Structure formats: C-alpha cells, structure tokens
Amino acid sequence: LATLNWVDWFNKKRVHSALGYVSPFEFEAMYYDKINPLGQVA
C-alpha cells in the first residue's frame, strides 16, 4: 500500500521543475488540451 501511495504522489502530486513546476499529471492534461483544444475526436 505504501508503494501505491508513493506512485500516486510521484505521478499526480509532486511538482517538477522541468515541467514548469506542475505535476506530471497536470502537465499531460495541459499537453492534450493544447493539441486538441476543443476536445474533438479526430
């Protein structure tokens, strides 16, 4: 359980300087919003 909590923190909550001080989870969401701003299916 401790490992799963750490993985959740590492991927969703910790900020990363190379990503502009956002979490990897937030960075990925912003990336997909940028390449598909209207949420349209291709």
Backbone torsions as a table, in degrees:
resi	resn	phi	psi	omega
1	LEU	NA	-38.5	179.9
2	ALA	-63.0	-38.9	179.3
3	THR	-65.3	-41.6	178.6
4	LEU	-63.8	-39.4	176.8
5	ASN	-63.8	-39.7	179.5
6	TRP	-65.9	-43.5	179.0
7	VAL	-61.6	-42.1	177.5
8	ASP	-60.6	-46.3	178.5
9	TRP	-62.5	-46.1	-175.7
10	PHE	-61.6	-39.8	-176.0
11	ASN	-90.0	-27.3	-171.5
12	LYS	-115.0	-21.4	-170.4
13	LYS	-120.5	-32.6	-176.2
14	ARG	-72.3	143.3	176.8
15	VAL	-91.0	151.9	-175.8
16	HIS	-129.5	126.8	-176.0
17	SER	-63.1	-36.1	-179.3
18	ALA	-70.0	-15.6	-179.9
19	LEU	-104.6	17.4	179.1
20	GLY	78.4	29.9	178.2
21	TYR	60.5	40.1	169.3
22	VAL	-122.3	164.6	179.5
23	SER	-75.4	156.4	176.3
24	PRO	-56.6	-36.6	178.5
25	PHE	-61.8	-47.4	178.9
26	GLU	-66.4	-40.2	-179.4
27	PHE	-61.5	-42.6	178.7
28	GLU	-63.7	-42.1	178.9
29	ALA	-63.2	-42.3	178.8
30	MET	-65.2	-37.4	178.7
31	TYR	-61.3	-48.4	-178.9
32	TYR	-68.5	-32.6	174.5
33	ASP	-65.6	-34.7	-179.2
34	LYS	-70.7	-42.1	-177.3
35	ILE	-81.8	-16.7	179.6
36	ASN	-141.9	71.0	-169.6
37	PRO	-63.4	-25.1	-177.5
38	LEU	-98.9	2.4	-179.9
39	GLY	68.1	24.5	-178.1
40	GLN	-82.1	145.9	175.3
41	VAL	-83.9	134.6	-178.1
42	ALA	-72.9	NA	NA
